[in-house]
């Protein structure tokens, strides 16, 4: 009986001492949660891409008198159409500012015509290619980049004139014309090395006097013989959608 009583008292005492013993144990150490990591898009690196869109060129023709050299208005038209091409460049980023250099080359089909008020011919023009060499300055909000650009431009021009009644070619001329270019674009990085954007460019190409030669189809237009001179002025407006692939540091971590 005494043994049973002593055992019961011991069990009760052990149970009462257990909470105190647990309270005496050291607290579990506090572990700080890992810091949040934000990904920052980096626009630095070489890139290559394709583009496509449309454009319009305002062409004004002025007949140049062969004797007095006087310039007489011969009418204007808009040469419009589509274009496709590619670009290659390099960008480097400093904090939010992005700087770059780019070369671009495009095939084009910007064409239009009008009936000359003086010549009475259907004067047709076409831009079949153009190129841009430009510098860029932009500002980036992570994967969104706004930029402006400026530099040099070159276009390939073709000019043809036709008899209104016959539709036969009377004379022709070709030229490569240099000028200036300005533009602006908005680009979005949708993957570590890929971006898509829109861009507007304006080309300043000035005035230039072009000598036409006959096509041999109509009287007064003997084949290869100079027929007239036209002072032609033009500016070009272009809208493009662009897709680029870039080599460089695509994403960096910022804590």
HELIX and SHEET records of a PDB file:
HELIX    1   1 UNK A    2  UNK A   23  1                                  22    
SHEET    1   A 2 UNK A  38  UNK A  41  0                                        
SHEET    2   A 2 UNK A 251  UNK A 254 -1                                        
SHEET    1   B 9 UNK A  45  UNK A  64  0                                        
SHEET    2   B 9 UNK A  71  UNK A  94 -1                                        
SHEET    3   B 9 UNK A  97  UNK A 115 -1                                        
SHEET    4   B 9 UNK A 122  UNK A 141 -1                                        
SHEET    5   B 9 UNK A 144  UNK A 162 -1                                        
SHEET    6   B 9 UNK A 169  UNK A 191 -1                                        
SHEET    7   B 9 UNK A 194  UNK A 214 -1                                        
SHEET    8   B 9 UNK A 226  UNK A 247 -1                                        
SHEET    9   B 9 UNK A  45  UNK A  64 -1                                        
END                                                                             
